[in-house]
Amino acid sequence: MTVQDEQFLGFSKPKSNYSKLPHVFVEYLPRISSLAELKVLLYILRHTWGYSEFDRPKRITLDEFQNGRKKKDGERLDSGIGMSINAIKDGIRRAVEQGFIIQTSDGRDKARSSHEYTLNMRVSEVDPLPSEVDPRSEKETTERNKTTGADAPALPAPPVTPEPVQEKKQSTPAQAMFTALAEVCQIDLTTLTENQRGALNQSGKKLRQASAGPTELTAFCDWWYAYDWRGKRGEPPRPHQVRETWGQFLIHDNGGGHNARQSSNPRAPNYSPPLATRATA
């Protein structure tokens, strides 16, 4: 019984035994003017891309198009496309004229006008394949895989060229301020809301206009937990509170009252115990 006589039961999940169909193929379906052209294209794709042979010409006779590819012992690999020789010739001609395939003569049998076929690949996107791969290797591979029950071979993947390592871009002053302010305010950037983002951007801009930077924010954090009543209670500052109390911090800091820049609140990010406490610990 051939596939023409069988009832189609549905596709299997494509874990193996499938060929990649490029999206551009579907996009160009309106350009395909006959069923023979469509079948010829799919058949060539099956016997090239289906075996990871993207730029290697595949010799396919008209008989094989019609009745299926042959192994060396004459057994058929498949049932072909099931159309007449004249329809197949017309389908090949249309596919060549449309630029979907490339047809070349392999010079093996001039009397039979034997030809090789490849899908028309963009030259810059063709990957080199190992030279030792036999152009008709899928036939031998299919024979070997019979012992494992696999119908489609898995040829070595084309060599992968590693992507160049990109240098890490340095953050801008605005980005550095944004990150430092979020850390002072104990705002998690991975769960940032739009309101929090807006508050950080607004306060960060005002602070940068006041010549503040991440280093000054670290000192402010110590001052906040040591001298502001909310910081003494262990509450982190909000972005607008940093902006509103910045002047108080500068007065205290410039006056020498915070020369150590060290918080006495254990919940402050830069807290460390007094020397006497560490000596007796």
N, C-alpha and C positions, 0 to 999 in steps of 0.2 A: 504494500500500500504506500502511495506517495502522499506528499503534503496536499496535493490537489484533492485527494479523496478523504482526507482526515478532517474531523470536526475540530476547530480551534478552541482550546479550553481556557485560554487566557495567558497573560504574561507572568513569568516568575519575577520575584523581587530581584533587581539587578545587582546581586552580590558577585556574580561571575557570569561568563557566557553572554556578554553584551558588548556592543560597540558604542563609542561616544559619538553622539550626533551633534554637530555644532549648531548653535542657535541661528547663525547666519544662514544655514541651509533652510531652516523653516521660514526665515524672513524672505528668502528668494523663491519660495514655492510659486508665487504668481508668475515668475519668469519661465517655469517649466511647463512646456506646452503639450507634452504627450505623456501617456502612461509608460511607454517604452523608455523615454529619457529618464523618468523618475526611477524606474526599476534598475536601469543601467547604473545610475549614480549610486543608489543604495548598495548594489552588488559590489561595485568597485570599493566603496567605503568599507563594506564588510570584510573584504579580503586584503585591505591595506591597513586602515586605522584599526580594524578589529584585531590585528596582530601587532599593533604598535609599530607598523612600518609606514611612516608618514611621508617619506620622500623617495621610497624605493619603488621603481616601476614593477608592476606585476603583470606577467604574461597570462592573458586570458583569451582563449580561442572563442570563436562564435559558438561552437558546439558546447563549450563550457558555460557561456552565458545562457544558452538555451536549456541545457540539461544538468548543469552542475559541474563544479571543479573536480578534476580527477587527481587521484594519487598515482604514484608510480606504478602500482599494480593494477591500475585501471578502475579501481573502486571510486565511486562518486562521494565527494565530501558533502554535497547538498543537492538540491533539486533545481538549481539555476533560477531563472526568472520566468520560465514558462511562456515565452513568446516566440513568434516565428523569426527566422533568420533575417528576413527583410525588415521586420519591425525593430529588431535589435540593431541592425545597421543604421536605421533611421534614428534610433534613440542615441546611439554613439555620436552620430553626426551632429545632432542638435546639442548634445552636451558639450562637444568640442567647440562648436560655434558660439555657445553661450559663455564659454570660458570656465566651465565647471571642472573639466577634466583635461588631461594632456595625453594624446595618443601618439606613440612612437613605434616604428618598426624595429623588431628585435633581430631581423635578418636571418632568422632560423629557417624559415620555410617560405621562400618568395612565391611559390605556387599557391600557397594557401593564404598569402598576405597576413602572416601572423603579426600581432601587435602587442605592445605592452601599454599599461594604463596606470596613471597616477591621478590623484585629485590635484587640482591646480592650487598649490600652496604659495603663500607669500614668501619670497626668497629670504627675507630677514627673519622669518619665524621658523625656518626649517632647522631642526636639531640634527646634528650628525649622529649616525647610528654605527655600531660596531661593524667593521668591514667583513668580519668572518661570518655574519649572519647570511644564510642562504636565502635568495629571493623567494624560493618556494618552501621555506622552512616550516610554514604552518601545516603542510601536509605531513611531514615527518613528526612534528610535534603532536598533531592530532592522533597519530598512530601510537605514539608513546603514552599519551594520556588515557588511552583506552583502559589500561590496567588500573587507573585510579578513578575512572568514571567521569573524568573531566573532558568536556568537548572543546573547550577553547584554551589555547596555550597562554602561558604568561611569559613573555619575552622580557629580557632585562630592560629596565626602564632607562630612558635616555639620561646621560649624565646631567646632574643638577649643578648649575653654576651658583656658588654662594653669593648672596647679595652683599655689596660692600657695606662695611660698618660705617654708619653715619655718626659724625661727631655730635656729642650732646650740646644742644644750644644753650647758651647762658641766658638766665632769666633777665628780663628788663627790670629797671628800678620799680616800676609799678607792680610787676609780678612778685618781686622779692618782698615789697611792702605788704601786698595782699596775703602772702603766705605767712609772714611774720605776725601780722595783725590777727590772722585766724588762730595762730598758735597761742598768742597772748590771751585771746578771748575764748580759748578752748573750744573752737568750732571745728567740727570734723568735716574736712573738705570732701570726703567720699559720700557724705549725705547732705551736701550743701543745698539749701533751699534758695529760691530766687530772692526772697526778702533778705536773707543773710548775705547773699552775694552783693546785693545793692548796698547794704549797710557797710560792708567791708570796702567796696569800691569808693563810696562817698567819703568815709572817714580816712581811708588810705590816701586819697587825693589831697584832702585838707592837711594831713600830717606831712606829706611830701612837700607841699607848699610852704610848710613851716620848717623845712630842711631837716625833717626827721627821717631816720632810717631804721633798719632792723636792729642795729646795735643800741640805739636810743630806746627802742621798744623793749629790749631786754631789761634795761635799767628801769624803765617805767614799770615793768611787771614787778620787779622787786619793790619799788616804791609803793605800788598799789597795795600789795599784801602787807606791807609794814606800816603804812600810815593812813590809808583810806579806810573809813569805818566798814565799808562793804567788803573790802579785801581782808580786813581783820576777821570777818565772819566766814572767810573762805570762799566768797563769791567771786568768780572771775569777772573781769570788766566786760561790758558790752562795747561794740565798736564806737558808738556815739559817746559813751562815758570816757573812753580813752581820749577822744577829741576834746571833750568838755573839760577834762581835768589835766590836760597837757600843760597848761600854763602853771598850775599849782606844782606839778612835778618839776618843771624847769626852775621855778623859784627856789624850791627846796633843794634841788640838785646843785644849782649854781651857788646856793648859800652854804654848801658844805654839810648840810644836815644829813646827807645820804652818801657820804663819801665812800662808804664800804660797799654800797650797792648790793647788800645782802639782806634777804627777807628773814624775819623771825617767825613767819607763819609756816608751819610744816606743810600746808597745802599749796604753797607757792611753787612754781616750776623750778626755781633756782634756789630753793631753801637748802641750807646746810646748818647743822647744829652749832651753837657757840663753841668757842675753843675749849672753855671749861667743861662743857658737857662731853665733848669728844675726848678730852683727856681722861675723864673718869669712866667712860663707857667700856 
